[in-house]
Amino acid sequence: MKSTSNYLKPKRNKMKLKDPTKSGLRKKRACLKCGNLFLSKGPYNRICEKCGLMNERIASSTYSVSEKPSSEPSPLEKRFYGLN
């Protein structure tokens, strides 16, 4: 019977480690919002610092929760649902 243990062991002398500078982690990329080039932190980082801060500011200023629900539907709701 053949031994299968050789198939499970990786050939360490043939394995090469990737150089982190060549793997595309940190390089200049174009921002997806403004198009300017910036030094990204990795392939997941596609928006520059300036546009990222603008996104955070907009997101934090647009969300609100009402203390009590209004009994009267808004004009937009009336138009959308046809409640004339």
N, C-alpha and C positions, 0 to 999 in steps of 0.2 A: 504494500500500500504506500502511496506517495505521501510525503510530508507536506502539509499546506502552510507550515509556519513561515516559509520564505515569502509567501504571497502577502502576508499581513505586515511585514516589516518594511517601512519606507527605506529607500536607499539614501541614507543621509549624505553620503559623499557626492551624490548627484544633485541633491536639492540645493537651490540657490535662494538666498534671502533677498527680498526686494529692497532696493535702496530707497529710503523714505523720500529723498529729494527727487527721485525719478518717478515715483508713483502718482504724481499729480495732486498731492495734498495741498501744498501752499504754492499758488501761482497767481499771476495777474489774470483776472476774469472781468468780463463786462457785466455791469449791474443790470439786472432784468427790468428795473424800473426806469433809471435815468440813462443807462448806456455807458456811463463813465467806467474806465478801467480802475480796478482796486485790487489790493493784495488779499485774496480770499484765504480763509483758514482751512478749506478743504472743498471737495466737490458738493457738499451740502450747503455751503455758504455762497449764495448767488446774488445777494442784495447787499450793497455797500452800507457802511456804518451810518451815513447821513440819511439814506432812505429807510433803513431799519429803525432809526430813532423817530422818523416822521410816522412810520407805521404804528409804533408804540404810542405816540402822542395821540394819534387819531383814534386808535382803539380804546384808549383810556378815557377819551372825552365823549364818545358817542353812546355809551351804554348807560342806561338809567333804569331804575325800578320805581314804579309809582307806589306810594303809600297805600292808597285806596283805589280800587277800580272805579272807572267812571261808568255811570249807568247809561249815559247817552253815547251812542256810537259816534266816532269821529266822522267828518265829511268824507275822508278817504275810505273808511270802512263802508259808509253808506253807498258810495259810488261802486266799490268793489263787489259788495254783496247785493246791490240793487235794492237798497232799503230806502226808497223815496217816499 
